[in-house]
Amino acid sequence: MKAHLRIVRKKALIVTSTSIALSVLLSSFPLASVTHAASAPHPTAIKVPLLGNQALSAQELLNPPKLVADSTKNIIGRFIEIEFPDNAEWRNAISAVMINGYALQDPSSYVITSGKILLDGAFFGGEGDYDISIEANGYASADLKQPIISYYSQNLALNKPVFASANALQEAKNAVDGNPETRWESKFADDQFITVDLGAVYDDITYIVLNWENAAGKNYDIQMSEDGLTWTTVFTTYQGEPNHKDKIYLAPKKARYVKMNGNTRATDYGFSIRELEVYGDAFSGIESAPVLHADRTENVLGQPMDITFADDVEWRNAISEVKVNDAVISPSQYKLTAGQLTLSSTLFNEAKPYWISVQSQGFKNTVVYQTVLTRDGGPTNPTDPTDPTDPTEPTNPPVNPGSNLALNKQTSSSPDYHRASSDAVDGRLDRRWESAFADNQWMSVDLGTKQTINRVLLNWENAYGKAYTIDVSVDGETWHTVYATDKENGGIDNISFSPVEARYVKMNGIKRGTPYGFSLWEFEVYAGTADLIDSPALTASTKAIIGEPVELTFGDNSAWRAAIHAVELDGVSLNSSQYHLEAGKITLDASLFIEAKAYEISVAATGYKNDAVSQLVTLGSYHNLALNQSTTTSDGSLQSGSYAVDGNKATRWESQHGIDPQWISVDLGEATTIHRVVLNWENAAAKSYRVEVSTDGVTWTTAFATTNGREGIANLLINPTNARYVKVTGTERTTQYGYSLFELEVY
């Protein structure tokens, strides 16, 4: 959805009138004060300056420099830095700067310097894509889309040191423990405070969340400090409310300490905060760590992995934890010397990619992507049919010898890219190729000589390819497709195919999975002469019922089982917690099956042909107890609650807009044992909500709660419980609208 150039006036959505204080952040760019407020409405009509080049024909217009969007600090309310290859003539000819079609009238709201255009953050008050156009006399218009996101994703206050005014009734640390069920509670008086020490000075604090308990602050300030001595007030309100989550957007601030000063209470009790959250660039103000380099020499099973780096004694001595695939390993599993981290071979029990990360106190986290291969070579005992290296043994497929053929090779890509394709073959996970923000983009690698290959590994950044092909060529001109997909969902795609001769290998992106472009951390290619082996046939369950796990069976093949790298349901990759693999059986989690229908389940294993089966899931003896039953809702609903239980997915209940909390309840007619609730959310969904049950409509028990809700179908398995009434209460929305349910089903 395109972001409109407007700011909705809303409590706790704050962008200061100077917005970004460019004169402070960028002292080399003197600016007059920006006089427009972010919340002020834009004029209904703005005259765009008459351009001198209107008399020129299209053929006479010169090409402008290519604009590059800000993709690092593109946060609501923060100044945006557009880059371009510098062209002084074009720069001096600029006659208008426009955002979403509006010409910026105040020259102090933007700064144009060599290779950069800085735009006031007050114009970016909402999440979405903004159309930016630069007009220059004698040149064609320079245009781009600038994505704006709501805030940095890491809560800097989580589990940090915290202190508060004296005689607190509940500890201050409860407000930064990440658990909304605990809380800090001051004594029953005004003029109380709570302060969190972020541990370091951060440059870009842009967003604060106060999750108030009923005992809230009616009048309070937010103050910040770099040293804990000198404080600056960045926000004040007199409209605090009980049980409300105040979300405060700020122009970027530099601080180590963040304080809530409670001046006047909203109740007769004290001040009580479930969670105090602070968001900013997690790496600003923190020293960079050395770049880690993967082991590319003896990276095979049974060998320790030697991760190398440019030695930094201070960083090395400050190492606090080492992780392999997000699991913290013990100091006995690694050895640290100057310039080298050696990891025990016991950590690598499968031939596959591994994430290795190192955290040091006072330094940025640093990561490396380590591929571990099976051993190269022929059979050690060709006469022994059980020898795992024997290529004639059908349960042990021949392996891909050698390492990544694409490493540091020449690359090419579609034009107008944001980051070079060479960054996708450098073996580093801190650099990436990033295409233009459009479909039909590509990158290719030249292996240097013709090779026989049978595997490609794509390590996607968040901006992944939903539909793409892998194409190969021996001459770079004639291509043919060895793999095609239209249902990918990011992460690591480990792709096997029949051996083929190729010098050039291309990822041809057809459709993006996000509004951004296609972005690869690494594009790897592996040699291999082994054709794909038949997988064991999967057999569907004959007793698959909604609300119960689904079991697929197969003739056991331990080598195939060990080579499995992906299980997909209707084309969507599952994470490892959603299925369980054992000899002869794959068990899929019951929560995956949200409708009575046939599901397509596929299994991918390195070196094997993909295997798939159609699994019919039925209602069994269960039926929707809420269908056409009576409902009640919170006041002011815009569409009736009855639409959420009519069995029609084209109708919906819609609460009033902009107010939390809101609720809908269904009366099942009589008390019965229930074990599953299905919520089919429209786009206006609940981010935080709870499902409660009752036998009398008076006393309620929470059966399910989440703070990570989203649009789509939520299939909620609950402990079997006796209930007549089922209520869904939304406490935080995903949009500025209300809460909207296509269907509320109870089983």
Beta strands, then each sheet from edge to edge (+ up, - down):
strand 1: 80-83
strand 2: 94-99
strand 3: 102-103
strand 4: 110-113
strand 5: 116-119
strand 6: 128-136
strand 7: 142-148
strand 8: 162-164
strand 9: 184-185
strand 10: 192-212
strand 11: 217-225
strand 12: 232-237
strand 13: 245-265
strand 14: 272-280
strand 15: 305-308
strand 16: 319-324
strand 17: 327-328
strand 18: 334-337
strand 19: 340-343
strand 20: 353-360
strand 21: 366-371
strand 22: 410-413
strand 23: 433-434
strand 24: 441-460
strand 25: 465-473
strand 26: 480-485
strand 27: 492-512
strand 28: 519-527
strand 29: 550-553
strand 30: 564-569
strand 31: 572-573
strand 32: 579-582
strand 33: 585-588
strand 34: 598-605
strand 35: 611-616
strand 36: 631-633
strand 37: 653-654
strand 38: 662-681
strand 39: 686-694
strand 40: 701-706
strand 41: 712-733
strand 42: 740-746
sheet 1: 1+ 5- 4+
sheet 2: 3+ 2- 6+ 7-
sheet 3: 8+ 10- 13+ 11- 12+
sheet 4: 8+ 10- 14+ 9-
sheet 5: 15+ 19- 18+
sheet 6: 17+ 16- 20+ 21-
sheet 7: 22+ 24- 27+ 25- 26+
sheet 8: 22+ 24- 28+ 23-
sheet 9: 29+ 33- 32+
sheet 10: 31+ 30- 34+ 35-
sheet 11: 36+ 38- 41+ 39- 40+
sheet 12: 36+ 38- 42+ 37-
end
